[in-house]
């Protein structure tokens, strides 16, 4: 297994075992669904007039300060508002719920989640898809199994956590992932549907 896949497996394990808030889908603390990951290249400003009327209405509280926002923030808000407007009512409700949970987290936990999000964003699209698949499989485990794995992770020493990661890498390498990739890093039986 190459180092890139090992890193990927480790990130997937960490995301799955320590996920208190699904941080894969959006970047807080902008209101739910309005944020998008910042681009890796320098950003060009987004003119307020280039936003659709629906986007302007959604982002109205930024209107008076729009020209003073950094271009990366303007792009993130513009992209996020497009995403929000394209969501179903159920998706919006779920995003709002995630954002509410995010706001109640202690600052150190928010920072930890931001760091994990940034590491995830630095992965290639193929590796991001593998991590998402691992997370999806973890989420499909029965709640008791997920909580047991989280508790094991929380109670483990650094050496034990490293062993857990190595164990997950082995399973990640050996089991096929739906869609032809690699297996979820949870190390348990395939999820039951």
N, C-alpha and C positions, 0 to 999 in steps of 0.2 A: 504494500500500500504506500503510495507516495505521500510526501509531507502535506501536500495540499488537501488530499482526502482525509488525512489524519486530523488536520486542523478543522476541516469541515465536520467530521464526526464529533470532535470535541465540542465545537460550537453548538451542534445540534443537541448533544447531551445536556450541555449547560442550559440552553434555551428550554428544553423540555422539562428538565428537573427543577429549574428555579423559576419558571415562568409564573409570576403572580398576575401579570397583566399581559395579554397577547400583544406584544410589541412589534410583531412582524408586519402589521398592516398599516401603521401610521406612526408618525413621529410627533409626540406631544411637545410642548404644551399648548399649541394653537388649538382653538376650539375644534371639536370632533369633525374629522373628515376634511379639514381645511389645510392640513399640513401635507407636504410632500418632501421626500428626501432632497437635500440640496445637491445640486449637480457637482461633479468633480472638477469641471472646468469653470473658468471665470464666467459669471453670469451677466447677461445684458439686462438693463432695467426694463420693466414692463410698464407701459403707459396705462394710466387709469382708463383712458378713453378706448383702449384696445380690449377691455373686458366687456363681456356681454352685459346687458341690463340686469339679468338674473345674478351674475357674478357680482356686479356693483352693489346690488341690493343685499346680497349675502355678506359682502365685505364692507358694508357701509360704515361700520365703526372704524375702519382703517382709512376711509376716504380722505379725511382732512390731513392725515399724515403720510399718505401713500408715497409722495415724492421724496420723503425723508427716509423711507425704509431702505435697507440694503437691497440690491438687486436680487440676491439669493432669496431673501424673505419674500419679495414681491413675486418671484417665480413660484416659490413654494405655496404661497397663498392662492395665486392664480390657478396653479395645477390642482391644489386641494379643493378649491371651490368647484372646479369642473368635476372632480371625482364626487364631491358631495351632491351636486346637482344630478349626477347620473345614478345615485344610489336609490334603492327602493326604500319605502318607509321602514321596513324591518331592518335593513342595513343601517339606516340613519339612527334608529333606536339603539341598535347594538353598539354603534360607534359612540353615541352619546353616553351609554352606560360605561364603556371602556374609559372614556375621557373622565367621567365622574370618579371612577376608581383610581385613575391616574392622579387626580388632584388630591386624593386622600393619602397618597403614599408619602412616607418620610423622604426628605431631600436626598439622603444617601441611596435609598432604593431607586429613586428616579434617576440619579446619576448612573447607577449600575445598569439600569435598563437602557439609558442613552448610549452607554459604552457598548453594550451588546448590540444595539441597533446599528451603531457605526461600524462595528466589526462585521455584522451581517451585510451591510451596504457595500463593504469593500470586497465581498466575494463576487466571483463571476456569476452571470445569470444562471448557468447550469448548476453551480454550487448552491446558489440561493434556492433553486427549485428542489434540490436534494434536501436542504435543511427544512424547507416548507413541508416536504413529504414526510420527513421524520417527525416533525411537529404534528402534522395531521394524524399520523399513526399513533403518536403518543396521546393525542386528544381523543382518539377512538377507544383507548383502553377504558375498562370500567373505572369509574371514579375512585373506587377503593384502591385499585392497583396504581393509579396515578398518584394518589396521596401517599401510598406506601413508598413508592419510588422517590417522591419529593422528600419524605421524612428520612429515608435512608441517606439521601444526599445531604440534607441539613445536618444529620448526626454524624456524618463521616469525617474522619480526619483528612488532611490534605493527601496523605499517602493512599488512604482508602478511596478518595475521590479519583485519584490518578488511576487506580486499579479499575474503578467503574468505567472510566473513560476508555481504558484499554479493552475492557470487556465489550463495551459498545462498539468500538472500532472493529473488533473481530466479527461481531454480528453484522455490522454495517457492511463489511467486506464480503461476507459469506451469503447473505440472503438477498434475493432479487427484490427490487422496489417496484411497485406498480408503475408502469410506464417505462420499464427497462433500465432503471438506474440501480442504486444500492438500497439496502434495507434501512428501516428506521433504527435509530440507535438505542431504543429502549431495552433491548435484550430480552423482552418477554415474548410470549406467543403471539402469533398474528392476531390482530383485532377481530372480534366477532361482530358481524353486522346484523 
